[in-house]
Amino acid sequence: MKDEYSLLNNVEIDLSQYMIEEVSELEKKKMMKKFMKSKSKRVFWDKKKLLAAVAALFLVFNLGVHGDKVLAAAESFKYNIDTWLRLDSGDKYSTKIGETLQGNNTKLTLNEFFTDSSRVIINFKINKGVNETVDNSGKLVPDVYIDGKKVERSSDYIGYAVTPVEGKMDESNAIIEIEGKDLQLSNKEHIKLVFAALAKECGVSDSEFTYSFDYDGTSYKNASKVIKVNKDIIIGESKLSIGEVTVTPDRVLISGTSKGFSGWETTKNVDYYYDIVDENNKSLPMKEQIGKGAFYYRSGDFKDVTKLKIIPYTFNKIANNTTDVDGDGRTKYILEDKIITVELK
């Protein structure tokens, strides 16, 4: 399962950059009712964003455990794939499409497309309001074909951001991200997106909402690099293996396997844990564990990390010279001779 907090990384908004517009009390109540109605969802609030939402415009985060969702709705806010990836405005790694399809009374414009080895991200406009777009977000996830092969999703995760089109409350811009399994990409692919669920809802054939185009991922691939590591941490029957580290424009990914280790201190059924820190011994904001697609976003203080260290430790008392204390006051016994260091530059 994806670390729930990781979903917030793609929806941070500096409200000072945008015009604030008042939202009626009725709309606020509607959004709050929608936010609270599912008992099966875990909800996490960011205090700054919550205060901003209460004070002025509606800005809501709704996170689920399975089929995870992210909603960010704000007046006059312009979203595109580069901002979703948290890249500088000068970076352009998506492919612009700009094609509009229509079935009965529904009009869909595909603005942009992006994919890498693990994600598919689309940016589109639809002639539906924000609430309706959010309610039907599951039906707006297309079947994706790369060079004729259907992409198999690796999880139920759906990340999305929805914003109203300025001056048109019956139109929305949306970003949708899904995770793909073992996407084998060359530099250039032929892409087909089939919005089958939307077509069915509109009572038209799939072909009415099918996009076909070429995608060139060369610039993103050329801006990425793979660092071979091939090192193990072995303690008894426990083993943490690091195969390689991939540095991309927006993320750093760590591939490997894990047996008897955990990156989360809340895990109870293991004897050994590990921290992943930068060259200043500051913990990196990992969004998953090693062996499960470990990565962190290259943004803020972690945009230009030059070195990462994987530091194994245990809460079981051992004879060593280095200890630390975790957030609960427990003593961490660090296995210094097992530390793996990876130079990223």
N, C-alpha and C positions, 0 to 999 in steps of 0.2 A: 504494500500500500504506500502511496506517495505521502511524504511528510506534508501534513495539511498546511503548515505555515509557508511552504514553498510557493503555494498558489498566490500569495500576496505579493510576491516579488514582481509580478507582471502588471500590477495595477496601482502602483504608487503614483500619486498625482500631486504636483505642486500647484495648489489652488491659486496662488498669487499670480500665475501666468494667464489666468483665464477670467473672463467676465463672469461675475456672479449674478445669477438671476433668481428671483424669489420663486418659491414653489408653494402652492396653496396647502393649507393644513389638511385638506381632504386627500391630496396626493401623498402627503407624508404618511398619513394613516394607512392608505392603501399599500404603500411600500412596506411599512412596518408589519402589516397583517400578512403580506406575502412572505416577508422575511421569517416570521415566527411560526407559520402554519405547520411546518413539517417537524414532528417530534423525532424523526429518525436522523436528523442532521445535526452535526456539531457546528456550533457558531463561534467564531473568533472575531473580536472587535479590536480594531486599531484605535486607540484613544484619540489621537489627533484627527483622524478621518471621521470618527464618530462625532466629535465636537463640531467639525466643519459641516457635517451633514445636518445636524440639528440646528445650527445657526443659520444656514443659508440654503444651499441646494441639496437635492437628495443624492446621496452617495452611499451605496450599500454593498457589503460583501456577504455573499451567501455561499458557504463552503459545505460540501457534502463529503461523506466518507467514501462512497462508491458513486461513480458517475459525477465526480466532483465538478462544482460549478463556480464560476467567478462572474459577478456582475459589477460593472462599474458604469454608472449612468450620470452624466454631467452635462449641463447646457454648454453649448459653444466649445466643447472639447473635441479636438480633432485627433483621431487615433489612426495609426497605420502599423504595418508589420514591423517596421524598424523601431518604433517606439515600444511596441509590444516586446520586442527582443531587447529592449533597454540599450539600444545602440545610439551613438551620436547621430545628429541629424544629417551629417555628411555621408554616413555609411548607407549604402544601398545594396541589399542582398536579395530583395524580393523581385519577382517578375511582375510588371504591370500588365494587366489584361484589358480592363475597361469594356467588357462585353455584356450586353443586357439581353436577358431572355424573359419571355412572358408566357404564362399559362393561365387562361381565364383572367381573373382579376389580380393575379399576383405577378409582380415584376421584380426580377432579381438581377442585380448588376455585380459581376465579379470584378473587383478592383485589383487585387493583388494575390499572389500565391508564393509560398515558400515551403521548401522541405529540406531536411538534411537526413542523416542516418537514423534518426529516431522520431522526428516530428513532422507533421503536416500542418501548416497554418494558412488560413484563407481570410481575406478581407473582402467583405461584400456590402452592398446596400440593398435594402428590401423595402417595399412600400407597406410596411406595417409599423405601428408605434412601438416604443421601447418595451412596454409591458407585454404586448402580444409576442414580440420577438423573443423575449426572455422565456415566456411560457411555452413557446414552441421551439426552443433552442435544440432539443434533441432531434427534431425533424429537419433541422437545417444543417446537420452533419452529413456531408456527401459520402458516397462510396468513392474511394480513390483508386485509380489504376495508374501504375507507372510502367511504361513500356508494355502495356497490355496485361500486366499482372496486378491482381487486386491486392491492395495493401491490407494486411491483417493487423488489427489493432492489438497492441500489447497490454492495454488496460482499459478500464471504463472511463478513464479521465477525459473530461471535456473542459478546457479552459476557454472562457469567452469574456469579451468586453463589448458592451452595447451602448451606443450613444445616439441621441436623436439627431437627425439632420437639421441643421440650423434653420429655424423659421418654418419647419415642417414637422409637426408633431405626429403625423401619420407615416413618417419615413424614418428608418434607422440605419445607422452604420454599425457593422458588427465585425469582430475578429473572433474566429474559432480556431482552437488548437486541439489536435488529437495526437496520441502517441502511436507510432507505427512499429511493427516488429520486424527486425532484421531488414531494413530498407537498403537494398543494394543499389547504389547510385553510381553512375558514371559522371561525366561532366555535363552531359546534356541528355534530357529525358523527354519522352512524349507523355503528357499528362491528360488523363480524362477524369473529370469530376461528374458524378451522376447523383443529382439530388433526388433520389428515388422516393424518399418519404414525403418530401415536399410535393413532388409530382402526384403522388397518390392522394394527398390531401386536397390538391387542386382538381383532381379528377381528369388528369391528362397523362399521356404516356411519358415514360422516363426521358425520351429523346427531347421533350420540350424543355427540360432543365438539365441538359448535358453539355458540359463545356469540354472542348478538346483543344490543346495548345502545346507548344514546346516550352520546356523550362531549362534554363541554363544556370546551373549552380556553380559555375567555375570560379566566380569571384569569392564566394564564401569558402569554397574548398581551398583556394589558393591562400586565403587569409588564415587558414587553420594549419596546425602542425601536430604530428604524432610523436610523442617521446617514449621510446621503448624503455621499460623498467626491468621487468622479469626478475623480481625479487620476492622472497617469501619471509614471513615471520612464522616460525614453527616453535610451538611450546607444547610438548607432549603430543596429544592427539589433535590439538587445535592448530589451525593453519590459516593464515591470511596471505593471499597471493596477489601481487600487483603486476598486471601484465603491461599496461601502457597508460599514459596520460595524454589526453587530447586537448589541446588549447584551441578554441574556436573564437570568433569575434565576440560572442556573447556568453560563453560558458567554458568551464574547465571540467572535463569528464575523466573519471578514474575507472578503468576496467580491471576486473579481477574477480577473485572468488573468496569466499569466507566460510570457515567451519570452526565453530566454537568461539567466534569473535562477534562483537557488536559495536556499532558506532553510536548507539543510543544507551545512555546509562539506565534507562527505565527497563531495559531487557533483563529478565530475571534468570533465564535458563542457560547462561554462559558464565565462564570463569574469567574471560579476558575481554577487554574493551580497547578502543583506540580513539585518540584525538587526531584531527588533521588541522595543522596550523601553518601559518605563513612564515616568512623569514623573520618576523618580529614576534613570533610565538603567539600570535593572535589567532584564535580559533576561526576556521573558515566556515561560512554558513552553508554547510552541506545540506542538500535537499533529499538525499537518499544515502543508503549504506553501500559500502563496497560489496559487489556481487549482485546488487539490485539496481544498477544504473546510477551510481554515485556521481554527483556533479554539484557545482555551485555556480551562481551567476557572476560574471565579471562586471561588477558595478560598484559605485561608491568607493569605499576604502579597499575593495578587493578587485579593482579593475586591472591593476598592473602588478599582481603578485609575481615575484621573481623566483620564489622557492616554496615548496610545500614539504612538510614533514609529517609522516604517519607515526604517531607515538603510541605504542601499546602499553597498557597498564592493567592492573588488577586491584580488586578491593580485598583480596586475600593477602594477609600479611606474609611478606617474603623478605629475605635478607638483601637489602639494597641500600644505596645511599641517597636516592632521590624519591621524594614523596610530594604530593600535592593534596589539595582538599577540594572536593566537589561542592556543588551548590547546597547539598544537604548536610554538609559537614563531615562526610565520610573521607577517610584517608585513601588516597590513590597511590599505589606503589608502581612506579614507572620503571619499565624494563629498558633502560638506556641502551644496552648493547643490541637491542632489536629494532631500533628506530630506522625507518627508511626515509631517505632524503631524495627529493626529485628537483632538479634545476629546471625551471620553466623557460628561462631566457636563453 
